[in-house]
Amino acid sequence: MAGPKESAQRGTGFLIAGILSAVGASICCVGPVVLLALGVSGAWIGSLTALEPYRPIFVGLTLLFLGFAFYRLYLARPACSPESACANPRTLKRQRLAFWIVTALVLGLIAVPWFTPLFYRL
């Protein structure tokens, strides 16, 4: 059985995995726009869209990892000793706040491909 410290690290790992998979899901569309906004140009930027077929897989992984993190924070109550950090209600409150901030950022990254055409229509 995992201890409280291992449980907290596993929850953090799910958040980090969610962030990385969201970046993977949006790199095909966000990458070229960011590079063009920074003034970087070239024909090679078009090759960044090669990851587009894998976008649904990355989006699915992102939602899966966020679901695991939600489960660990709200539904699974770890057994904590009274002197451990997870027994402190402020720690749990901070973890939940970080979860919702990360979730908002990740969902924003996932939604970027639908909104970027609005910014560069001719």
N, CA, C and O atoms as a Tinker XYZ file with bonds, in Angstrom:
   488  protein
     1  N      0.836000   -1.182000    0.000000    73     2
     2  CA     0.000000    0.000000    0.000000    64     1     3
     3  C      0.878000    1.242000    0.000000    63     2     4     5
     4  O      1.877000    1.295000    0.717000    81     3
     5  N      0.524000    2.212000   -0.776000    73     3     6
     6  CA     1.312000    3.442000   -0.904000    64     5     7
     7  C      1.133000    4.319000    0.321000    63     6     8     9
     8  O      0.036000    4.451000    0.864000    81     7
     9  N      2.245000    4.919000    0.745000    73     7    10
    10  CA     2.194000    5.839000    1.873000    64     9    11
    11  C      1.675000    7.186000    1.427000    63    10    12    13
    12  O      1.474000    7.412000    0.234000    81    11
    13  N      1.450000    8.098000    2.385000    73    11    14
    14  CA     0.909000    9.415000    2.036000    64    13    15
    15  C      1.814000   10.205000    1.102000    63    14    16    17
    16  O      1.330000   10.891000    0.202000    81    15
    17  N      3.131000   10.112000    1.312000    73    15    18
    18  CA     4.049000   10.863000    0.472000    64    17    19
    19  C      4.018000   10.321000   -0.954000    63    18    20    21
    20  O      4.016000   11.092000   -1.914000    81    19
    21  N      3.995000    8.989000   -1.093000    73    19    22
    22  CA     3.939000    8.382000   -2.416000    64    21    23
    23  C      2.615000    8.724000   -3.100000    63    22    24    25
    24  O      2.578000    8.938000   -4.312000    81    23
    25  N      1.532000    8.777000   -2.328000    73    23    26
    26  CA     0.216000    9.106000   -2.881000    64    25    27
    27  C      0.194000   10.537000   -3.408000    63    26    28    29
    28  O     -0.351000   10.790000   -4.482000    81    27
    29  N      0.776000   11.466000   -2.673000    73    27    30
    30  CA     0.826000   12.860000   -3.120000    64    29    31
    31  C      1.692000   12.998000   -4.358000    63    30    32    33
    32  O      1.357000   13.756000   -5.268000    81    31
    33  N      2.815000   12.264000   -4.402000    73    31    34
    34  CA     3.677000   12.323000   -5.571000    64    33    35
    35  C      2.977000   11.738000   -6.788000    63    34    36    37
    36  O      3.146000   12.240000   -7.899000    81    35
    37  N      2.194000   10.682000   -6.593000    73    35    38
    38  CA     1.475000   10.082000   -7.704000    64    37    39
    39  C      0.424000   11.065000   -8.233000    63    38    40    41
    40  O      0.235000   11.159000   -9.445000    81    39
    41  N     -0.255000   11.791000   -7.356000    73    39    42
    42  CA    -1.219000   12.797000   -7.786000    64    41    43
    43  C     -0.555000   13.912000   -8.558000    63    42    44    45
    44  O     -1.097000   14.382000   -9.559000    81    43
    45  N      0.612000   14.344000   -8.110000    73    43    46
    46  CA     1.371000   15.367000   -8.818000    64    45    47
    47  C      1.827000   14.835000  -10.169000    63    46    48    49
    48  O      1.840000   15.565000  -11.159000    81    47
    49  N      2.197000   13.573000  -10.205000    73    47    50
    50  CA     2.613000   12.956000  -11.466000    64    49    51
    51  C      1.493000   12.956000  -12.490000    63    50    52    53
    52  O      1.739000   13.160000  -13.678000    81    51
    53  N      0.255000   12.726000  -12.039000    73    51    54
    54  CA    -0.880000   12.757000  -12.952000    64    53    55
    55  C     -1.078000   14.159000  -13.523000    63    54    56    57
    56  O     -1.394000   14.306000  -14.704000    81    55
    57  N     -0.896000   15.188000  -12.698000    73    55    58
    58  CA    -1.029000   16.566000  -13.190000    64    57    59
    59  C      0.048000   16.886000  -14.219000    63    58    60    61
    60  O     -0.237000   17.488000  -15.255000    81    59
    61  N      1.276000   16.488000  -13.939000    73    59    62
    62  CA     2.378000   16.751000  -14.871000    64    61    63
    63  C      2.158000   15.993000  -16.176000    63    62    64    65
    64  O      2.393000   16.535000  -17.256000    81    63
    65  N      1.710000   14.743000  -16.084000    73    63    66
    66  CA     1.430000   13.966000  -17.289000    64    65    67
    67  C      0.304000   14.605000  -18.086000    63    66    68    69
    68  O      0.341000   14.602000  -19.317000    81    67
    69  N     -0.687000   15.148000  -17.409000    73    67    70
    70  CA    -1.773000   15.841000  -18.098000    64    69    71
    71  C     -1.288000   17.069000  -18.831000    63    70    72    73
    72  O     -1.713000   17.331000  -19.957000    81    71
    73  N     -0.407000   17.822000  -18.209000    73    71    74
    74  CA     0.146000   19.013000  -18.849000    64    73    75
    75  C      0.951000   18.627000  -20.088000    63    74    76    77
    76  O      0.788000   19.229000  -21.149000    81    75
    77  N      1.820000   17.622000  -19.954000    73    75    78
    78  CA     2.647000   17.214000  -21.084000    64    77    79
    79  C      1.811000   16.681000  -22.248000    63    78    80    81
    80  O      2.098000   16.975000  -23.409000    81    79
    81  N      0.795000   15.911000  -21.939000    73    79    82
    82  CA    -0.037000   15.394000  -23.027000    64    81    83
    83  C     -0.864000   16.515000  -23.669000    63    82    84    85
    84  O     -1.148000   16.456000  -24.865000    81    83
    85  N     -1.251000   17.522000  -22.905000    73    83    86
    86  CA    -1.963000   18.668000  -23.491000    64    85    87
    87  C     -1.039000   19.462000  -24.408000    63    86    88    89
    88  O     -1.464000   19.935000  -25.462000    81    87
    89  N      0.205000   19.606000  -24.015000    73    87    90
    90  CA     1.168000   20.285000  -24.886000    64    89    91
    91  C      1.344000   19.479000  -26.170000    63    90    92    93
    92  O      1.417000   20.048000  -27.259000    81    91
    93  N      1.414000   18.148000  -26.040000    73    91    94
    94  CA     1.515000   17.302000  -27.225000    64    93    95
    95  C      0.290000   17.427000  -28.113000    63    94    96    97
    96  O      0.401000   17.393000  -29.338000    81    95
    97  N     -0.873000   17.569000  -27.501000    73    95    98
    98  CA    -2.112000   17.680000  -28.274000    64    97    99
    99  C     -2.208000   19.005000  -29.009000    63    98   100   101
   100  O     -2.854000   19.080000  -30.055000    81    99
   101  N     -1.585000   20.044000  -28.491000    73    99   102
   102  CA    -1.744000   21.356000  -29.104000    64   101   103
   103  C     -0.508000   21.826000  -29.868000    63   102   104   105
   104  O     -0.536000   22.897000  -30.475000    81   103
   105  N      0.576000   21.048000  -29.851000    73   103   106
   106  CA     1.812000   21.506000  -30.493000    64   105   107
   107  C      1.655000   21.643000  -31.998000    63   106   108   109
   108  O      2.317000   22.477000  -32.616000    81   107
   109  N      0.781000   20.829000  -32.601000    73   107   110
   110  CA     0.610000   20.906000  -34.060000    64   109   111
   111  C     -0.008000   22.230000  -34.483000    63   110   112   113
   112  O      0.234000   22.701000  -35.594000    81   111
   113  N     -0.789000   22.822000  -33.622000    73   111   114
   114  CA    -1.504000   24.045000  -33.995000    64   113   115
   115  C     -0.955000   25.284000  -33.298000    63   114   116   117
   116  O     -0.901000   26.361000  -33.891000    81   115
   117  N     -0.554000   25.134000  -32.058000    73   115   118
   118  CA    -0.044000   26.274000  -31.294000    64   117   119
   119  C      1.390000   26.601000  -31.696000    63   118   120   121
   120  O      1.766000   27.772000  -31.759000    81   119
   121  N      2.188000   25.575000  -31.969000    73   119   122
   122  CA     3.594000   25.776000  -32.302000    64   121   123
   123  C      3.813000   26.723000  -33.465000    63   122   124   125
   124  O      4.545000   27.703000  -33.321000    81   123
   125  N      3.196000   26.461000  -34.627000    73   123   126
   126  CA     3.403000   27.382000  -35.746000    64   125   127
   127  C      2.923000   28.801000  -35.472000    63   126   128   129
   128  O      3.565000   29.764000  -35.892000    81   127
   129  N      1.803000   28.939000  -34.774000    73   127   130
   130  CA     1.273000   30.277000  -34.482000    64   129   131
   131  C      2.232000   31.037000  -33.562000    63   130   132   133
   132  O      2.492000   32.221000  -33.778000    81   131
   133  N      2.753000   30.366000  -32.546000    73   131   134
   134  CA     3.686000   31.017000  -31.621000    64   133   135
   135  C      4.976000   31.398000  -32.342000    63   134   136   137
   136  O      5.495000   32.499000  -32.159000    81   135
   137  N      5.490000   30.477000  -33.167000    73   135   138
   138  CA     6.718000   30.790000  -33.900000    64   137   139
   139  C      6.520000   31.960000  -34.855000    63   138   140   141
   140  O      7.387000   32.827000  -34.959000    81   139
   141  N      5.397000   31.992000  -35.545000    73   139   142
   142  CA     5.132000   33.118000  -36.443000    64   141   143
   143  C      4.958000   34.425000  -35.677000    63   142   144   145
   144  O      5.387000   35.478000  -36.147000    81   143
   145  N      4.340000   34.367000  -34.516000    73   143   146
   146  CA     4.176000   35.564000  -33.692000    64   145   147
   147  C      5.521000   36.078000  -33.192000    63   146   148   149
   148  O      5.687000   37.278000  -32.976000    81   147
   149  N      6.476000   35.177000  -33.009000    73   147   150
   150  CA     7.811000   35.579000  -32.568000    64   149   151
   151  C      8.708000   36.023000  -33.720000    63   150   152   153
   152  O      9.845000   36.445000  -33.507000    81   151
   153  N      8.189000   35.922000  -34.936000    73   151   154
   154  CA     8.957000   36.366000  -36.095000    64   153   155
   155  C      9.766000   35.274000  -36.748000    63   154   156   157
   156  O     10.522000   35.552000  -37.678000    81   155
   157  N      9.637000   34.043000  -36.299000    73   155   158
   158  CA    10.355000   32.927000  -36.902000    64   157   159
   159  C      9.518000   32.428000  -38.071000    63   158   160   161
   160  O      8.324000   32.167000  -37.924000    81   159
   161  N     10.144000   32.298000  -39.221000    73   159   162
   162  CA     9.388000   31.826000  -40.377000    64   161   163
   163  C     10.238000   30.861000  -41.181000    63   162   164   165
   164  O     11.447000   30.742000  -40.983000    81   163
   165  N      9.581000   30.195000  -42.073000    73   163   166
   166  CA    10.266000   29.247000  -42.943000    64   165   167
   167  C      9.316000   28.152000  -43.368000    63   166   168   169
   168  O      8.261000   27.944000  -42.768000    81   167
   169  N      9.716000   27.458000  -44.415000    73   167   170
   170  CA     8.871000   26.377000  -44.929000    64   169   171
   171  C      8.788000   25.220000  -43.958000    63   170   172   173
   172  O      7.818000   24.463000  -43.992000    81   171
   173  N      9.770000   25.059000  -43.098000    73   171   174
   174  CA     9.794000   23.930000  -42.158000    64   173   175
   175  C      8.692000   24.029000  -41.114000    63   174   176   177
   176  O      8.355000   23.023000  -40.489000    81   175
   177  N      8.119000   25.212000  -40.906000    73   175   178
   178  CA     7.053000   25.372000  -39.911000    64   177   179
   179  C      5.834000   24.544000  -40.309000    63   178   180   181
   180  O      5.100000   24.062000  -39.446000    81   179
   181  N      5.620000   24.382000  -41.596000    73   179   182
   182  CA     4.500000   23.560000  -42.059000    64   181   183
   183  C      4.623000   22.104000  -41.656000    63   182   184   185
   184  O      3.618000   21.400000  -41.565000    81   183
   185  N      5.852000   21.640000  -41.410000    73   183   186
   186  CA     6.035000   20.240000  -41.019000    64   185   187
   187  C      5.618000   19.993000  -39.569000    63   186   188   189
   188  O      5.495000   18.842000  -39.151000    81   187
   189  N      5.401000   21.050000  -38.809000    73   187   190
   190  CA     4.947000   20.866000  -37.422000    64   189   191
   191  C      3.527000   20.322000  -37.360000    63   190   192   193
   192  O      3.112000   19.782000  -36.334000    81   191
   193  N      2.799000   20.459000  -38.424000    73   191   194
   194  CA     1.435000   19.926000  -38.449000    64   193   195
   195  C      1.413000   18.418000  -38.653000    63   194   196   197
   196  O      0.335000   17.827000  -38.716000    81   195
   197  N      2.565000   17.787000  -38.756000    73   195   198
   198  CA     2.631000   16.333000  -38.932000    64   197   199
   199  C      2.083000   15.592000  -37.715000    63   198   200   201
   200  O      1.731000   14.418000  -37.821000    81   199
   201  N      2.006000   16.247000  -36.578000    73   199   202
   202  CA     1.477000   15.611000  -35.361000    64   201   203
   203  C     -0.040000   15.669000  -35.282000    63   202   204   205
   204  O     -0.624000   15.109000  -34.354000    81   203
   205  N     -0.689000   16.328000  -36.224000    73   203   206
   206  CA    -2.143000   16.484000  -36.195000    64   205   207
   207  C     -2.898000   15.153000  -36.099000    63   206   208   209
   208  O     -3.887000   15.093000  -35.369000    81   207
   209  N     -2.488000   14.078000  -36.796000    73   207   210
   210  CA    -3.238000   12.817000  -36.676000    64   209   211
   211  C     -3.204000   12.213000  -35.262000    63   210   212   213
   212  O     -4.087000   11.435000  -34.899000    81   211
   213  N     -2.197000   12.568000  -34.473000    73   211   214
   214  CA    -2.069000   12.021000  -33.121000    64   213   215
   215  C     -2.770000   12.867000  -32.072000    63   214   216   217
   216  O     -2.798000   12.495000  -30.899000    81   215
   217  N     -3.330000   13.987000  -32.470000    73   215   218
   218  CA    -3.982000   14.904000  -31.534000    64   217   219
   219  C     -5.091000   14.244000  -30.714000    63   218   220   221
   220  O     -5.146000   14.471000  -29.506000    81   219
   221  N     -5.974000   13.441000  -31.305000    73   219   222
   222  CA    -7.020000   12.805000  -30.482000    64   221   223
   223  C     -6.453000   11.883000  -29.399000    63   222   224   225
   224  O     -7.021000   11.771000  -28.312000    81   223
   225  N     -5.336000   11.230000  -29.701000    73   223   226
   226  CA    -4.709000   10.363000  -28.694000    64   225   227
   227  C     -4.200000   11.208000  -27.531000    63   226   228   229
   228  O     -4.413000   10.863000  -26.368000    81   227
   229  N     -3.526000   12.317000  -27.846000    73   227   230
   230  CA    -3.019000   13.194000  -26.798000    64   229   231
   231  C     -4.152000   13.815000  -25.977000    63   230   232   233
   232  O     -4.043000   13.938000  -24.757000    81   231
   233  N     -5.225000   14.200000  -26.640000    73   231   234
   234  CA    -6.367000   14.773000  -25.922000    64   233   235
   235  C     -6.966000   13.728000  -24.985000    63   234   236   237
   236  O     -7.300000   14.039000  -23.841000    81   235
   237  N     -7.103000   12.496000  -25.462000    73   235   238
   238  CA    -7.620000   11.423000  -24.620000    64   237   239
   239  C     -6.734000   11.161000  -23.413000    63   238   240   241
   240  O     -7.231000   10.980000  -22.301000    81   239
   241  N     -5.414000   11.140000  -23.628000    73   239   242
   242  CA    -4.485000   10.954000  -22.508000    64   241   243
   243  C     -4.583000   12.102000  -21.511000    63   242   244   245
   244  O     -4.537000   11.891000  -20.299000    81   243
   245  N     -4.717000   13.308000  -22.029000    73   243   246
   246  CA    -4.847000   14.473000  -21.148000    64   245   247
   247  C     -6.068000   14.338000  -20.246000    63   246   248   249
   248  O     -5.979000   14.528000  -19.033000    81   247
   249  N     -7.205000   14.010000  -20.847000    73   247   250
   250  CA    -8.428000   13.870000  -20.057000    64   249   251
   251  C     -8.331000   12.701000  -19.076000    63   250   252   253
   252  O     -8.848000   12.780000  -17.962000    81   251
   253  N     -7.675000   11.625000  -19.484000    73   251   254
   254  CA    -7.479000   10.481000  -18.590000    64   253   255
   255  C     -6.641000   10.866000  -17.372000    63   254   256   257
   256  O     -7.004000   10.546000  -16.240000    81   255
   257  N     -5.523000   11.552000  -17.604000    73   255   258
   258  CA    -4.654000   11.950000  -16.496000    64   257   259
   259  C     -5.335000   12.971000  -15.582000    63   258   260   261
   260  O     -5.174000   12.917000  -14.362000    81   259
   261  N     -6.087000   13.890000  -16.162000    73   259   262
   262  CA    -6.822000   14.837000  -15.321000    64   261   263
   263  C     -7.896000   14.120000  -14.511000    63   262   264   265
   264  O     -8.158000   14.487000  -13.366000    81   263
   265  N     -8.514000   13.108000  -15.095000    73   263   266
   266  CA    -9.496000   12.305000  -14.354000    64   265   267
   267  C     -8.853000   11.565000  -13.190000    63   266   268   269
   268  O     -9.423000   11.503000  -12.100000    81   267
   269  N     -7.657000   10.999000  -13.419000    73   267   270
   270  CA    -6.947000   10.326000  -12.330000    64   269   271
   271  C     -6.596000   11.318000  -11.214000    63   270   272   273
   272  O     -6.744000   11.010000  -10.031000    81   271
   273  N     -6.132000   12.502000  -11.600000    73   271   274
   274  CA    -5.779000   13.507000  -10.590000    64   273   275
   275  C     -7.021000   13.930000   -9.806000    63   274   276   277
   276  O     -6.953000   14.097000   -8.588000    81   275
   277  N     -8.155000   14.106000  -10.491000    73   275   278
   278  CA    -9.397000   14.454000   -9.804000    64   277   279
   279  C     -9.784000   13.352000   -8.821000    63   278   280   281
   280  O    -10.174000   13.638000   -7.689000    81   279
   281  N     -9.679000   12.106000   -9.246000    73   279   282
   282  CA   -10.000000   10.977000   -8.375000    64   281   283
   283  C     -9.121000   10.981000   -7.125000    63   282   284   285
   284  O     -9.605000   10.777000   -6.011000    81   283
   285  N     -7.816000   11.218000   -7.325000    73   283   286
   286  CA    -6.885000   11.200000   -6.178000    64   285   287
   287  C     -7.162000   12.357000   -5.214000    63   286   288   289
   288  O     -6.983000   12.205000   -4.006000    81   287
   289  N     -7.593000   13.505000   -5.732000    73   287   290
   290  CA    -7.804000   14.665000   -4.870000    64   289   291
   291  C     -9.176000   14.690000   -4.201000    63   290   292   293
   292  O     -9.302000   15.176000   -3.078000    81   291
   293  N    -10.196000   14.179000   -4.866000    73   291   294
   294  CA   -11.547000   14.336000   -4.343000    64   293   295
   295  C    -12.208000   13.035000   -3.892000    63   294   296   297
   296  O    -13.015000   13.057000   -2.963000    81   295
   297  N    -11.895000   11.928000   -4.508000    73   295   298
   298  CA   -12.624000   10.704000   -4.206000    64   297   299
   299  C    -11.838000    9.714000   -3.349000    63   298   300   301
   300  O    -12.420000    9.061000   -2.483000    81   299
   301  N    -10.556000    9.590000   -3.566000    73   299   302
   302  CA    -9.730000    8.660000   -2.796000    64   301   303
   303  C     -9.115000    9.397000   -1.616000    63   302   304   305
   304  O     -8.320000   10.318000   -1.805000    81   303
   305  N     -9.462000    9.015000   -0.446000    73   303   306
   306  CA    -8.915000    9.659000    0.750000    64   305   307
   307  C     -7.721000    8.852000    1.256000    63   306   308   309
   308  O     -7.905000    7.731000    1.731000    81   307
   309  N     -6.500000    9.391000    1.166000    73   307   310
   310  CA    -5.330000    8.659000    1.641000    64   309   311
   311  C     -5.309000    8.589000    3.166000    63   310   312   313
   312  O     -5.771000    9.498000    3.856000    81   311
   313  N     -4.770000    7.502000    3.661000    73   311   314
   314  CA    -4.602000    7.365000    5.107000    64   313   315
   315  C     -3.373000    8.173000    5.514000    63   314   316   317
   316  O     -2.266000    7.919000    5.040000    81   315
   317  N     -3.579000    9.142000    6.391000    73   315   318
   318  CA    -2.493000   10.022000    6.811000    64   317   319
   319  C     -2.266000    9.892000    8.306000    63   318   320   321
   320  O     -3.208000    9.741000    9.084000    81   319
   321  N     -1.004000    9.954000    8.692000    73   319   322
   322  CA    -0.712000   10.053000   10.120000    64   321   323
   323  C     -0.900000   11.522000   10.506000    63   322   324   325
   324  O     -0.735000   12.404000    9.663000    81   323
   325  N     -1.241000   11.797000   11.767000    73   323   326
   326  CA    -1.544000   13.184000   12.174000    64   325   327
   327  C     -0.411000   14.179000   11.953000    63   326   328   329
   328  O     -0.668000   15.370000   11.778000    81   327
   329  N      0.845000   13.711000   11.957000    73   327   330
   330  CA     1.958000   14.650000   11.804000    64   329   331
   331  C      2.409000   14.807000   10.348000    63   330   332   333
   332  O      3.335000   15.573000   10.082000    81   331
   333  N      1.788000   14.111000    9.410000    73   331   334
   334  CA     2.202000   14.204000    8.015000    64   333   335
   335  C      1.597000   15.443000    7.344000    63   334   336   337
   336  O      0.639000   16.039000    7.837000    81   335
   337  N      2.182000   15.802000    6.218000    73   335   338
   338  CA     1.727000   16.999000    5.504000    64   337   339
   339  C      0.333000   16.813000    4.920000    63   338   340   341
   340  O     -0.411000   17.785000    4.789000    81   339
   341  N     -0.036000   15.579000    4.565000    73   339   342
   342  CA    -1.345000   15.386000    3.940000    64   341   343
   343  C     -2.484000   15.487000    4.948000    63   342   344   345
   344  O     -3.647000   15.580000    4.558000    81   343
   345  N     -2.167000   15.470000    6.225000    73   343   346
   346  CA    -3.209000   15.625000    7.237000    64   345   347
   347  C     -3.608000   17.088000    7.408000    63   346   348   349
   348  O     -4.655000   17.383000    7.985000    81   347
   349  N     -2.794000   17.990000    6.916000    73   347   350
   350  CA    -3.064000   19.420000    7.014000    64   349   351
   351  C     -4.110000   19.807000    5.971000    63   350   352   353
   352  O     -3.876000   19.601000    4.780000    81   351
   353  N     -5.256000   20.361000    6.376000    73   351   354
   354  CA    -6.287000   20.733000    5.397000    64   353   355
   355  C     -5.847000   21.819000    4.428000    63   354   356   357
   356  O     -6.357000   21.894000    3.310000    81   355
   357  N     -4.910000   22.658000    4.840000    73   355   358
   358  CA    -4.408000   23.702000    3.938000    64   357   359
   359  C     -3.653000   23.086000    2.759000    63   358   360   361
   360  O     -3.714000   23.602000    1.643000    81   359
   361  N     -2.947000   21.990000    3.007000    73   359   362
   362  CA    -2.212000   21.320000    1.938000    64   361   363
   363  C     -3.184000   20.784000    0.889000    63   362   364   365
   364  O     -2.968000   20.959000   -0.310000    81   363
   365  N     -4.238000   20.141000    1.338000    73   363   366
   366  CA    -5.237000   19.617000    0.418000    64   365   367
   367  C     -5.911000   20.756000   -0.360000    63   366   368   369
   368  O     -6.193000   20.615000   -1.550000    81   367
   369  N     -6.162000   21.860000    0.304000    73   367   370
   370  CA    -6.788000   23.011000   -0.356000    64   369   371
   371  C     -5.872000   23.574000   -1.446000    63   370   372   373
   372  O     -6.334000   23.931000   -2.530000    81   371
   373  N     -4.569000   23.651000   -1.149000    73   371   374
   374  CA    -3.603000   24.127000   -2.144000    64   373   375
   375  C     -3.493000   23.165000   -3.322000    63   374   376   377
   376  O     -3.393000   23.595000   -4.471000    81   375
   377  N     -3.512000   21.870000   -3.039000    73   375   378
   378  CA    -3.443000   20.890000   -4.112000    64   377   379
   379  C     -4.664000   20.984000   -5.018000    63   378   380   381
   380  O     -4.546000   20.892000   -6.240000    81   379
   381  N     -5.822000   21.165000   -4.425000    73   379   382
   382  CA    -7.043000   21.285000   -5.224000    64   381   383
   383  C     -7.038000   22.567000   -6.046000    63   382   384   385
   384  O     -7.482000   22.564000   -7.194000    81   383
   385  N     -6.544000   23.656000   -5.479000    73   383   386
   386  CA    -6.437000   24.909000   -6.223000    64   385   387
   387  C     -5.483000   24.745000   -7.404000    63   386   388   389
   388  O     -5.782000   25.191000   -8.512000    81   387
   389  N     -4.338000   24.105000   -7.169000    73   387   390
   390  CA    -3.383000   23.862000   -8.250000    64   389   391
   391  C     -4.008000   22.982000   -9.325000    63   390   392   393
   392  O     -3.775000   23.200000  -10.514000    81   391
   393  N     -4.795000   21.995000   -8.920000    73   391   394
   394  CA    -5.469000   21.128000   -9.882000    64   393   395
   395  C     -6.384000   21.933000  -10.793000    63   394   396   397
   396  O     -6.366000   21.748000  -12.010000    81   395
   397  N     -7.185000   22.825000  -10.216000    73   395   398
   398  CA    -8.140000   23.585000  -11.041000    64   397   399
   399  C     -7.439000   24.600000  -11.929000    63   398   400   401
   400  O     -7.902000   24.867000  -13.038000    81   399
   401  N     -6.335000   25.168000  -11.467000    73   399   402
   402  CA    -5.557000   26.086000  -12.305000    64   401   403
   403  C     -4.962000   25.329000  -13.485000    63   402   404   405
   404  O     -5.039000   25.784000  -14.626000    81   403
   405  N     -4.364000   24.165000  -13.202000    73   403   406
   406  CA    -3.777000   23.350000  -14.261000    64   405   407
   407  C     -4.863000   22.886000  -15.228000    63   406   408   409
   408  O     -4.650000   22.890000  -16.441000    81   407
   409  N     -6.018000   22.489000  -14.712000    73   407   410
   410  CA    -7.111000   22.037000  -15.572000    64   409   411
   411  C     -7.561000   23.144000  -16.510000    63   410   412   413
   412  O     -7.794000   22.892000  -17.692000    81   411
   413  N     -7.687000   24.361000  -16.008000    73   411   414
   414  CA    -8.096000   25.483000  -16.861000    64   413   415
   415  C     -7.053000   25.749000  -17.944000    63   414   416   417
   416  O     -7.408000   25.978000  -19.100000    81   415
   417  N     -5.775000   25.721000  -17.583000    73   415   418
   418  CA    -4.716000   25.943000  -18.566000    64   417   419
   419  C     -4.681000   24.838000  -19.615000    63   418   420   421
   420  O     -4.531000   25.107000  -20.807000    81   419
   421  N     -4.819000   23.596000  -19.164000    73   419   422
   422  CA    -4.771000   22.455000  -20.074000    64   421   423
   423  C     -5.961000   22.476000  -21.030000    63   422   424   425
   424  O     -5.794000   22.246000  -22.228000    81   423
   425  N     -7.140000   22.744000  -20.523000    73   423   426
   426  CA    -8.314000   22.815000  -21.402000    64   425   427
   427  C     -8.190000   23.977000  -22.376000    63   426   428   429
   428  O     -8.669000   23.897000  -23.507000    81   427
   429  N     -7.550000   25.053000  -21.942000    73   427   430
   430  CA    -7.273000   26.159000  -22.857000    64   429   431
   431  C     -6.331000   25.744000  -23.971000    63   430   432   433
   432  O     -6.534000   26.115000  -25.127000    81   431
   433  N     -5.292000   24.969000  -23.633000    73   431   434
   434  CA    -4.367000   24.475000  -24.649000    64   433   435
   435  C     -5.068000   23.550000  -25.634000    63   434   436   437
   436  O     -4.803000   23.591000  -26.835000    81   435
   437  N     -5.955000   22.724000  -25.119000    73   435   438
   438  CA    -6.682000   21.805000  -25.991000    64   437   439
   439  C     -7.604000   22.584000  -26.936000    63   438   440   441
   440  O     -7.783000   22.192000  -28.089000    81   439
   441  N     -8.180000   23.668000  -26.458000    73   439   442
   442  CA    -9.138000   24.437000  -27.251000    64   441   443
   443  C     -8.481000   25.394000  -28.242000    63   442   444   445
   444  O     -9.166000   25.914000  -29.123000    81   443
   445  N     -7.190000   25.639000  -28.129000    73   443   446
   446  CA    -6.510000   26.603000  -28.997000    64   445   447
   447  C     -6.707000   26.318000  -30.481000    63   446   448   449
   448  O     -6.955000   27.263000  -31.229000    81   447
   449  N     -6.613000   25.069000  -30.958000    73   447   450
   450  CA    -6.789000   24.850000  -32.398000    64   449   451
   451  C     -8.148000   25.302000  -32.935000    63   450   452   453
   452  O     -8.255000   25.614000  -34.121000    81   451
   453  N     -9.153000   25.344000  -32.126000    73   451   454
   454  CA   -10.464000   25.791000  -32.579000    64   453   455
   455  C    -10.560000   27.318000  -32.626000    63   454   456   457
   456  O    -11.368000   27.866000  -33.375000    81   455
   457  N     -9.739000   28.002000  -31.829000    73   455   458
   458  CA    -9.819000   29.456000  -31.757000    64   457   459
   459  C     -8.744000   30.172000  -32.562000    63   458   460   461
   460  O     -8.914000   31.350000  -32.879000    81   459
   461  N     -7.647000   29.510000  -32.904000    73   459   462
   462  CA    -6.585000   30.201000  -33.642000    64   461   463
   463  C     -7.023000   30.707000  -35.008000    63   462   464   465
   464  O     -6.541000   31.760000  -35.425000    81   463
   465  N     -7.917000   30.016000  -35.740000    73   463   466
   466  CA    -8.331000   30.599000  -37.027000    64   465   467
   467  C     -9.016000   31.956000  -36.893000    63   466   468   469
   468  O     -9.042000   32.728000  -37.851000    81   467
   469  N     -9.561000   32.252000  -35.740000    73   467   470
   470  CA   -10.205000   33.542000  -35.540000    64   469   471
   471  C     -9.217000   34.695000  -35.531000    63   470   472   473
   472  O     -9.593000   35.842000  -35.773000    81   471
   473  N     -7.935000   34.391000  -35.250000    73   471   474
   474  CA    -6.932000   35.435000  -35.107000    64   473   475
   475  C     -6.141000   35.697000  -36.386000    63   474   476   477
   476  O     -5.477000   36.728000  -36.493000    81   475
   477  N     -6.196000   34.788000  -37.354000    73   475   478
   478  CA    -5.429000   35.026000  -38.558000    64   477   479
   479  C     -6.238000   34.801000  -39.831000    63   478   480   481
   480  O     -5.711000   34.325000  -40.837000    81   479
   481  N     -7.518000   35.148000  -39.778000    73   479   482
   482  CA    -8.345000   35.107000  -40.994000    64   481   483
   483  C     -7.952000   36.255000  -41.909000    63   482   484   485
   484  O     -7.561000   37.335000  -41.466000    81   483
   485  N     -8.068000   35.986000  -43.170000    73   483   486
   486  CA    -7.750000   37.031000  -44.152000    64   485   487
   487  C     -8.991000   37.746000  -44.597000    63   486   488
   488  O     -8.917000   38.657000  -45.421000    81   487
